Amino acid sequence: MRMPNTWMGGRAVVLAIVAATVLGCASKAGSSEGGGGGKKGGGGGGGTSTPAKDAKAMVPDDGSAGAKAINARGCGNCHNEGDSPLAGRTSKLGDYAANVELYAPNLSSDPETGLGNWTDGQLRLAIRDGIDFDSSNLCPQMKHYRSMPDEEVDAIIAYLRKLPAVKKNIPRCVCPPLKYKGD
């Protein structure tokens, strides 16, 4: 049976991403290791994801491995502001074009303004592929790491789960062509 052309557009891509995430077998082709990149990255391998990894706090960890990884990757350079670690930044990041407004999101465990309602699988997809909880691309300025070892991703997720919840509303990023004002 032939599908209408409208089906072959963005809806098919979104459904494929959702299906791959649910099944825990998202394709690991492509990379933007070390930062930037386009919509979903470009070249090089990475780990695999399994459904068992979607359980919250899957890796028992005192947080030290995750804290070390976050420090080594420089996450706090953008996501820290004030006394609450990784609770996001309400001031604009960087000197970008006039139509770009970047704010580092709240990575605390707050369920309303942070990552408290994200699954481990959603966090893994954001870290590795630059895809957020609703299957939208993160702004390309956000680094993502396709080849980050599973152990490092798991340690970062375990550390983020241990952060205290900080209710902090962060303005929405604007990074055309992915995200526009008023979207």
N, CA, C and O of each residue as an XYZ file, in Angstrom:
732
protein
N       0.832     -1.166      0.000
C       0.000      0.000      0.000
C       0.887      1.242      0.000
O       1.836      1.328      0.778
N       0.586      2.180     -0.850
C       1.379      3.393     -0.971
C       0.843      4.459     -0.015
O      -0.360      4.720      0.021
N       1.756      5.081      0.771
C       1.380      6.131      1.698
C       1.325      7.466      0.964
O       2.118      7.693      0.050
N       0.411      8.351      1.342
C       0.379      9.678      0.732
C       1.679     10.432      1.015
O       2.338     10.187      2.026
N       2.039     11.342      0.126
C       3.282     12.096      0.265
C       3.365     12.853      1.570
O       4.459     12.998      2.117
N       2.244     13.348      2.097
C       2.295     14.097      3.351
C       2.809     13.224      4.486
O       3.457     13.728      5.403
N       2.539     11.948      4.442
C       3.010     11.034      5.476
C       4.531     10.938      5.466
O       5.138     10.761      6.522
N       5.140     11.048      4.336
C       6.575     10.860      4.215
C       7.355     12.068      4.729
O       8.584     12.022      4.775
N       6.688     13.124      5.109
C       7.360     14.321      5.607
C       7.789     14.153      7.050
O       8.226     13.077      7.459
N       7.663     15.212      7.810
C       8.135     15.254      9.187
C       7.479     14.256     10.103
O       8.110     13.783     11.048
N       6.198     13.914      9.846
C       5.517     12.981     10.750
C       6.194     11.630     10.774
O       6.300     11.009     11.831
N       6.649     11.171      9.641
C       7.312      9.867      9.595
C       8.609      9.899     10.404
O       8.931      8.940     11.104
N       9.345     10.996     10.306
C      10.592     11.127     11.055
C      10.311     11.130     12.553
O      10.979     10.426     13.310
N       9.325     11.919     12.986
C       8.981     11.986     14.406
C       8.546     10.615     14.910
O       8.980     10.181     15.977
N       7.688      9.928     14.147
C       7.244      8.596     14.560
C       8.398      7.612     14.632
O       8.443      6.770     15.529
N       9.333      7.713     13.693
C      10.491      6.817     13.724
C      11.332      7.062     14.968
O      11.807      6.114     15.593
N      11.522      8.330     15.333
C      12.304      8.649     16.529
C      11.598      8.141     17.773
O      12.229      7.540     18.642
N      10.299      8.375     17.867
C       9.532      7.915     19.021
C       9.580      6.390     19.110
O       9.806      5.834     20.185
N       9.369      5.721     17.983
C       9.389      4.254     17.985
C      10.758      3.731     18.403
O      10.847      2.793     19.196
N      11.812      4.321     17.883
C      13.160      3.877     18.236
C      13.443      4.104     19.712
O      14.079      3.273     20.361
N      12.973      5.224     20.244
C      13.182      5.514     21.660
C      12.434      4.521     22.531
O      12.988      3.991     23.494
N      11.173      4.270     22.193
C      10.363      3.339     22.976
C      10.966      1.945     22.937
O      10.992      1.249     23.952
N      11.439      1.542     21.799
C      12.020      0.210     21.672
C      13.444      0.136     22.200
O      14.007     -0.950     22.337
N      14.034      1.310     22.502
C      15.374      1.317     23.057
C      16.442      0.951     22.064
O      17.498      0.446     22.444
N      16.185      1.199     20.789
C      17.185      0.823     19.792
C      17.409      1.967     18.825
O      17.501      1.754     17.616
N      17.499      3.195     19.356
C      17.703      4.364     18.500
C      18.988      4.200     17.713
O      20.000      3.746     18.247
N      18.947      4.561     16.479
C      20.118      4.478     15.615
C      21.231      5.346     16.162
O      20.977      6.460     16.620
N      22.436      4.866     16.122
C      23.566      5.634     16.631
C      24.458      6.120     15.496
O      25.617      6.455     15.740
N      23.967      6.170     14.286
C      24.743      6.712     13.178
C      24.740      8.215     13.287
O      23.687      8.823     13.480
N      25.905      8.826     13.165
C      25.984     10.285     13.180
C      26.550     10.785     14.489
O      26.449     10.116     15.517
N      27.158     11.986     14.450
C      27.742     12.565     15.651
C      27.961     14.040     15.477
O      28.187     14.539     14.374
N      27.890     14.716     16.579
C      28.379     16.089     16.607
C      29.220     16.213     17.868
O      29.155     17.223     18.568
N      30.001     15.194     18.152
C      30.849     15.117     19.341
C      31.567     16.420     19.556
O      32.190     16.963     18.643
N      31.478     16.913     20.756
C      32.193     18.110     21.093
C      31.445     19.374     20.793
O      31.940     20.457     21.103
N      30.259     19.288     20.196
C      29.448     20.484     20.146
C      28.865     20.836     18.833
O      29.270     20.347     17.778
N      27.890     21.706     18.924
C      27.230     22.284     17.762
C      26.576     21.230     16.934
O      25.974     20.291     17.456
N      26.692     21.380     15.653
C      26.124     20.404     14.755
C      24.783     20.844     14.264
O      24.254     21.872     14.688
N      24.241     20.076     13.380
C      22.957     20.396     12.782
C      21.830     19.778     13.551
O      21.905     19.610     14.768
N      20.775     19.438     12.831
C      19.568     18.978     13.495
C      19.793     17.763     14.362
O      19.359     17.777     15.514
N      20.428     16.732     13.901
C      20.648     15.568     14.737
C      22.094     15.105     14.683
O      22.382     13.967     15.053
N      22.979     15.924     14.249
C      24.377     15.531     14.213
C      24.773     14.984     12.866
O      23.963     14.985     11.939
N      25.915     14.547     12.741
C      26.484     14.051     11.518
C      27.312     12.807     11.779
O      26.697     12.203     12.657
N      28.300     12.186     11.484
C      29.121     10.995     11.440
C      29.359     10.222     12.725
O      28.826     10.801     13.671
N      29.897      9.261     13.020
C      30.550      8.474     13.976
C      29.819      7.665     14.993
O      28.752      8.202     15.291
N      30.026      6.657     15.560
C      29.302      5.692     16.335
C      28.825      6.138     17.691
O      28.617      7.329     17.924
N      28.655      5.213     18.564
C      28.168      5.519     19.894
C      27.678      4.260     20.536
O      27.749      3.182     19.946
N      27.187      4.383     21.725
C      26.693      3.227     22.466
C      25.311      2.854     22.012
O      24.746      3.445     21.092
N      24.785      1.862     22.678
C      23.424      1.449     22.377
C      22.570      1.688     23.591
O      23.081      1.813     24.704
N      21.290      1.751     23.390
C      20.359      1.965     24.486
C      19.461      0.745     24.586
O      19.077      0.161     23.573
N      19.131      0.369     25.798
C      18.232     -0.757     25.989
C      17.083     -0.322     26.868
O      17.237      0.599     27.670
N      15.920     -0.971     26.737
C      14.781     -0.588     27.561
C      15.081     -0.621     29.052
O      14.517      0.174     29.804
N      15.945     -1.510     29.498
C      16.262     -1.594     30.921
C      16.902     -0.313     31.433
O      16.842     -0.034     32.630
N      17.510      0.469     30.555
C      18.181      1.695     30.971
C      17.214      2.839     31.188
O      17.646      3.921     31.586
N      15.922      2.655     30.945
C      14.971      3.733     31.135
C      14.479      3.854     32.571
O      13.777      4.815     32.885
N      14.811      2.942     33.436
C      14.386      3.043     34.837
C      15.160      4.165     35.511
O      16.369      4.296     35.318
N      14.451      4.985     36.315
C      15.126      6.080     37.010
C      16.137      5.520     38.004
O      15.928      4.462     38.596
N      17.230      6.248     38.173
C      18.280      5.906     39.136
C      18.757      4.476     38.969
O      18.948      3.754     39.947
N      18.947      4.075     37.721
C      19.356      2.720     37.407
C      20.751      2.397     37.930
O      21.003      1.272     38.361
N      21.652      3.362     37.897
C      23.020      3.117     38.296
C      23.227      3.623     39.719
O      23.162      4.828     39.962
N      23.479      2.701     40.675
C      23.764      3.178     42.016
C      25.108      3.898     41.979
O      26.108      3.322     41.551
N      25.141      5.144     42.422
C      26.336      5.959     42.303
C      26.279      7.026     43.389
O      25.217      7.592     43.648
N      27.390      7.296     44.011
C      27.416      8.357     45.016
C      27.451      9.733     44.368
O      27.462     10.747     45.067
N      27.469      9.777     43.047
C      27.451     11.027     42.313
C      28.819     11.509     41.889
O      28.922     12.409     41.056
N      29.875     10.933     42.442
C      31.216     11.451     42.144
C      31.601     11.248     40.679
O      32.209     12.137     40.082
N      31.265     10.108     40.090
C      31.612      9.876     38.679
C      30.847     10.837     37.772
O      31.407     11.360     36.809
N      29.588     11.066     38.072
C      28.790     12.001     37.278
C      29.266     13.432     37.443
O      29.333     14.178     36.467
N      29.601     13.829     38.681
C      30.114     15.175     38.935
C      31.425     15.385     38.185
O      31.659     16.450     37.614
N      32.273     14.369     38.192
C      33.553     14.452     37.479
C      33.317     14.604     35.969
O      33.969     15.418     35.316
N      32.394     13.826     35.427
C      32.102     13.899     33.994
C      31.521     15.265     33.623
O      31.899     15.846     32.606
N      30.610     15.773     34.441
C      29.997     17.076     34.179
C      31.051     18.185     34.244
O      31.035     19.106     33.428
N      31.952     18.098     35.201
C      33.032     19.086     35.289
C      33.967     18.986     34.085
O      34.363     20.007     33.523
N      34.320     17.766     33.685
C      35.213     17.571     32.548
C      34.585     18.075     31.247
O      35.287     18.606     30.386
N      33.281     17.911     31.102
C      32.586     18.347     29.884
C      32.243     19.839     29.915
O      31.836     20.395     28.895
N      32.400     20.484     31.051
C      32.153     21.923     31.149
C      30.683     22.311     31.181
O      30.334     23.426     30.793
N      29.814     21.410     31.637
C      28.372     21.684     31.667
C      28.035     22.915     32.507
O      27.147     23.693     32.159
N      28.753     23.078     33.612
C      28.495     24.199     34.501
C      28.829     25.548     33.895
O      28.327     26.569     34.364
N      29.666     25.580     32.860
C      29.997     26.847     32.214
C      28.745     27.558     31.719
O      28.694     28.788     31.700
N      27.751     26.801     31.324
C      26.489     27.394     30.853
C      25.357     27.221     31.867
O      24.591     28.156     32.100
N      25.245     26.050     32.464
C      24.078     25.712     33.284
C      24.151     26.208     34.727
O      23.173     26.079     35.462
N      25.289     26.775     35.154
C      25.393     27.310     36.515
C      25.164     28.814     36.511
O      25.678     29.536     35.657
N      24.382     29.271     37.483
C      24.175     30.696     37.735
C      23.765     30.804     39.200
O      22.734     30.256     39.589
N      24.530     31.482     39.996
C      24.207     31.586     41.413
C      24.684     30.371     42.179
O      25.640     29.702     41.785
N      23.994     30.095     43.293
C      24.435     29.055     44.220
C      23.877     27.661     43.934
O      24.314     26.693     44.556
N      22.943     27.537     43.029
C      22.323     26.238     42.755
C      22.977     25.602     41.539
O      22.815     26.091     40.421
N      23.725     24.503     41.749
C      24.433     23.890     40.620
C      23.477     23.360     39.552
O      22.502     22.670     39.848
N      23.783     23.700     38.323
C      23.081     23.217     37.132
C      21.592     23.561     37.105
O      20.809     22.875     36.446
N      21.200     24.613     37.813
C      19.792     25.014     37.838
C      19.447     25.975     36.702
O      18.374     26.580     36.712
N      20.333     26.120     35.735
C      20.033     26.921     34.560
C      20.440     28.371     34.698
O      20.895     28.822     35.749
N      20.260     29.080     33.606
C      20.691     30.474     33.537
C      19.583     31.317     32.927
O      19.078     31.022     31.844
N      19.214     32.376     33.647
C      18.170     33.276     33.145
C      18.747     34.399     32.295
O      18.008     35.108     31.611
N      20.069     34.562     32.336
C      20.704     35.560     31.478
C      21.115     34.895     30.161
O      21.462     33.715     30.120
N      21.065     35.690     29.086
C      21.405     35.161     27.760
C      22.846     34.696     27.705
O      23.738     35.298     28.303
N      23.055     33.607     26.972
C      24.391     33.055     26.779
C      25.000     33.600     25.490
O      24.310     33.703     24.476
N      26.253     33.942     25.521
C      27.016     34.223     24.321
C      26.608     35.444     23.527
O      25.642     36.142     23.836
N      27.381     35.660     22.505
C      27.170     36.755     21.561
C      26.790     36.139     20.226
O      27.656     35.829     19.407
N      25.521     35.965     20.012
C      25.041     35.335     18.790
C      24.298     36.365     17.952
O      24.147     37.515     18.364
N      23.845     35.963     16.804
C      23.074     36.847     15.929
C      21.863     37.398     16.683
O      21.408     36.805     17.660
N      21.356     38.522     16.226
C      20.243     39.197     16.903
C      19.011     38.315     17.041
O      18.233     38.495     17.978
N      18.814     37.362     16.126
C      17.621     36.504     16.186
C      17.843     35.237     17.019
O      16.970     34.370     17.047
N      18.983     35.111     17.692
C      19.288     33.936     18.517
C      19.338     34.367     19.985
O      20.059     35.297     20.348
N      18.560     33.676     20.821
C      18.558     33.913     22.260
C      18.723     32.568     22.952
O      17.822     31.730     22.913
N      19.859     32.364     23.578
C      20.141     31.083     24.232
C      20.163     31.245     25.741
O      20.792     32.157     26.279
N      19.461     30.336     26.414
C      19.424     30.273     27.868
C      19.650     28.812     28.243
O      18.999     27.924     27.694
N      20.558     28.561     29.164
C      20.824     27.180     29.573
C      19.698     26.697     30.478
O      19.392     27.349     31.476
N      19.076     25.565     30.148
C      17.947     25.052     30.925
C      18.324     24.587     32.330
O      19.490     24.335     32.635
N      17.313     24.486     33.160
C      17.416     23.994     34.521
C      17.583     22.474     34.467
O      16.695     21.771     33.986
N      18.705     21.970     34.950
C      18.961     20.533     34.959
C      18.695     19.905     36.322
O      19.008     18.734     36.534
N      18.120     20.673     37.252
C      17.820     20.123     38.574
C      16.665     19.130     38.461
O      16.069     18.971     37.395
N      16.364     18.476     39.559
C      15.312     17.451     39.554
C      13.905     18.022     39.742
O      12.965     17.263     39.978
N      13.744     19.343     39.642
C      12.410     19.932     39.778
C      11.508     19.423     38.655
O      11.874     19.524     37.484
N      10.325     18.875     38.993
C       9.448     18.308     37.958
C       8.779     19.349     37.060
O       8.372     19.026     35.944
N       8.661     20.592     37.528
C       7.994     21.612     36.718
C       8.955     22.414     35.854
O       8.653     22.693     34.693
N      10.098     22.787     36.397
C      11.009     23.660     35.660
C      12.334     22.991     35.323
O      13.175     23.588     34.651
N      12.528     21.764     35.779
C      13.784     21.048     35.543
C      13.553     19.725     34.844
O      12.648     19.589     34.021
N      14.381     18.755     35.183
C      14.362     17.447     34.522
C      13.634     16.372     35.330
O      13.725     15.190     34.998
N      12.921     16.758     36.375
C      12.296     15.792     37.272
C      11.333     14.823     36.616
O      11.157     13.712     37.115
N      10.703     15.207     35.516
C       9.764     14.306     34.832
C      10.363     13.621     33.613
O       9.664     12.878     32.923
N      11.624     13.850     33.336
C      12.283     13.198     32.201
C      12.672     11.775     32.610
O      13.056     11.540     33.755
N      12.573     10.847     31.691
C      13.061      9.488     31.938
C      14.558      9.454     31.651
O      15.103     10.367     31.031
N      15.206      8.406     32.102
C      16.624      8.235     31.779
C      16.819      8.139     30.270
O      17.804      8.652     29.739
N      15.899      7.492     29.585
C      16.000      7.378     28.127
C      15.925      8.741     27.449
O      16.647      8.995     26.485
N      15.057      9.616     27.947
C      14.963     10.965     27.379
C      16.240     11.758     27.643
O      16.717     12.482     26.769
N      16.792     11.620     28.845
C      18.047     12.306     29.149
C      19.179     11.785     28.264
O      19.990     12.561     27.758
N      19.225     10.472     28.084
C      20.244      9.851     27.234
C      20.144     10.380     25.805
O      21.161     10.672     25.177
N      18.925     10.502     25.294
C      18.715     10.998     23.935
C      19.143     12.467     23.820
O      19.700     12.870     22.799
N      18.889     13.254     24.846
C      19.311     14.660     24.826
C      20.836     14.769     24.857
O      21.420     15.551     24.107
N      21.477     13.985     25.722
C      22.935     14.032     25.853
C      23.605     13.565     24.566
O      24.538     14.204     24.080
N      23.140     12.477     24.028
C      23.813     11.886     22.875
C      23.365     12.462     21.535
O      24.187     12.655     20.639
N      22.078     12.735     21.391
C      21.553     13.077     20.071
C      20.982     14.484     19.951
O      20.602     14.904     18.858
N      20.919     15.213     21.052
C      20.389     16.570     20.986
C      18.891     16.618     20.744
O      18.400     17.530     20.079
N      18.148     15.633     21.283
C      16.696     15.563     21.137
C      16.079     15.730     22.518
O      16.494     15.065     23.467
N      15.082     16.619     22.640
C      14.504     16.844     23.964
C      13.331     15.920     24.244
O      13.035     15.023     23.456
N      12.656     16.146     25.386
C      11.601     15.248     25.866
C      10.417     15.132     24.920
O       9.715     14.120     24.947
N      10.174     16.132     24.088
C       9.038     16.040     23.158
C       9.494     15.775     21.725
O       8.782     16.095     20.773
N      10.673     15.195     21.575
C      11.249     14.799     20.286
C      11.636     15.985     19.402
O      11.765     15.832     18.187
N      11.820     17.164     19.999
C      12.296     18.326     19.259
C      13.816     18.403     19.383
O      14.398     17.942     20.365
N      14.436     18.988     18.379
C      15.887     19.175     18.430
C      16.244     20.257     19.423
O      15.578     21.290     19.503
N      17.309     20.011     20.185
C      17.867     21.057     21.020
C      18.565     22.056     20.098
O      18.911     21.717     18.966
N      18.770     23.266     20.569
C      19.507     24.235     19.761
C      20.881     23.654     19.435
O      21.486     22.996     20.282
N      21.380     23.888     18.227
C      22.654     23.270     17.825
C      23.842     23.726     18.659
O      24.878     23.060     18.656
N      23.724     24.833     19.368
C      24.821     25.289     20.206
C      25.027     24.384     21.422
O      26.105     24.375     22.016
N      23.995     23.627     21.791
C      24.112     22.668     22.891
C      24.906     21.466     22.404
O      24.511     20.777     21.464
N      26.028     21.231     23.062
C      26.857     20.091     22.674
C      26.102     18.794     22.934
O      25.358     18.681     23.909
N      26.300     17.818     22.053
C      25.815     16.470     22.337
C      26.896     15.486     21.907
O      27.702     15.766     21.020
N      26.891     14.334     22.553
C      28.028     13.429     22.508
C      27.603     12.024     22.094
O      27.309     11.185     22.945
N      27.573     11.771     20.796
C      27.138     10.458     20.288
C      28.014      9.320     20.778
O      27.517      8.219     21.015
N      29.293      9.560     20.932
C      30.190      8.462     21.293
C      30.518      8.413     22.789
O      31.432      7.695     23.195
N      29.789      9.164     23.606
C      30.020      9.110     25.048
C      29.735      7.691     25.540
O      28.681      7.137     25.228
N      30.645      7.099     26.295
C      30.419      5.729     26.778
C      29.162      5.633     27.654
O      28.813      6.572     28.370
N      28.501      4.492     27.581
C      27.291      4.255     28.377
C      27.527      4.558     29.853
O      26.676      5.157     30.511
N      28.684      4.145     30.374
C      28.975      4.333     31.792
C      28.998      5.820     32.150
O      28.524      6.209     33.217
N      29.547      6.649     31.261
C      29.609      8.087     31.531
C      28.214      8.701     31.469
O      27.856      9.519     32.316
N      27.427      8.310     30.469
C      26.047      8.806     30.370
C      25.269      8.410     31.625
O      24.575      9.239     32.213
N      25.384      7.149     32.032
C      24.675      6.667     33.217
C      25.114      7.417     34.474
O      24.286      7.732     35.329
N      26.409      7.704     34.590
C      26.920      8.431     35.759
C      26.382      9.862     35.779
O      26.022     10.373     36.839
N      26.327     10.506     34.620
C      25.784     11.867     34.547
C      24.315     11.865     34.936
O      23.871     12.720     35.703
N      23.560     10.908     34.409
C      22.128     10.822     34.733
C      21.941     10.587     36.234
O      21.092     11.220     36.861
N      22.732      9.677     36.810
C      22.632      9.408     38.248
C      22.945     10.673     39.044
O      22.274     10.952     40.038
N      23.942     11.435     38.628
C      24.286     12.681     39.316
C      23.148     13.695     39.200
O      22.778     14.328     40.189
N      22.592     13.851     37.999
C      21.480     14.792     37.813
C      20.296     14.411     38.692
O      19.609     15.290     39.212
N      20.049     13.133     38.863
C      18.943     12.658     39.704
C      19.160     13.033     41.177
O      18.199     13.178     41.933
N      20.422     13.189     41.575
C      20.738     13.520     42.973
C      20.701     15.017     43.251
O      20.710     15.428     44.412
N      20.659     15.837     42.207
C      20.618     17.281     42.430
C      19.309     17.658     43.111
O      18.259     17.113     42.773
N      19.360     18.581     44.063
C      18.113     19.029     44.691
C      17.241     19.765     43.674
O      17.741     20.432     42.768
N      15.950     19.630     43.844
C      15.006     20.327     42.963
C      15.099     21.825     43.218
O      15.019     22.281     44.359
N      15.268     22.573     42.152
C      15.297     24.033     42.235
C      14.251     24.556     41.266
O      14.363     24.366     40.054
N      13.233     25.217     41.806
C      12.201     25.791     40.939
C      12.755     27.077     40.357
O      12.898     28.076     41.060
N      13.066     27.048     39.065
C      13.662     28.206     38.402
C      13.205     28.205     36.950
O      13.628     27.360     36.161
N      12.352     29.138     36.606
C      11.877     29.258     35.231
C      12.955     29.899     34.376
O      13.494     30.951     34.719
N      13.255     29.271     33.288
C      14.267     29.747     32.346
C      13.543     30.163     31.066
O      12.662     29.442     30.597
N      13.903     31.323     30.492
C      13.268     31.701     29.219
C      13.511     30.643     28.141
O      14.512     29.927     28.173
N      12.597     30.556     27.203
C      12.718     29.603     26.095
C      13.782     30.090     25.121
O      13.849     31.280     24.814
N      14.610     29.178     24.639
C      15.636     29.508     23.654
C      15.001     29.806     22.303
O      13.958     29.257     21.946
N      15.653     30.678     21.575
C      15.262     30.990     20.201
C      16.497     30.729     19.351
O      17.511     31.412     19.493
N      16.410     29.734     18.464
C      17.545     29.394     17.609
C      17.029     28.936     16.239
O      16.945     27.739     15.962
N      16.683     29.918     15.383
C      16.202     29.558     14.048
C      17.218     28.686     13.329
O      18.417     28.894     13.521
N      16.817     27.742     12.529
C      15.445     27.459     12.101
C      14.712     26.463     12.995
O      13.615     26.030     12.645
N      15.288     26.084     14.146
C      14.651     25.075     14.993
C      13.593     25.636     15.936
O      12.535     25.034     16.116
N      13.876     26.772     16.528
C      12.953     27.345     17.520
C      12.857     28.849     17.288
O      13.869     29.547     17.229
N      11.639     29.329     17.160
C      11.366     30.747     16.935
C      10.640     31.347     18.113
O      10.034     30.627     18.907
N      10.694     32.658     18.233
C       9.893     33.350     19.253
C       8.419     33.031     19.030
O       7.948     33.010     17.892
N       7.708     32.788     20.095
C       6.278     32.541     19.996
C       5.903     31.112     19.651
O       4.715     30.792     19.616
N       6.871     30.239     19.394
C       6.546     28.814     19.109
C       6.031     28.148     20.359
O       5.704     26.962     20.337
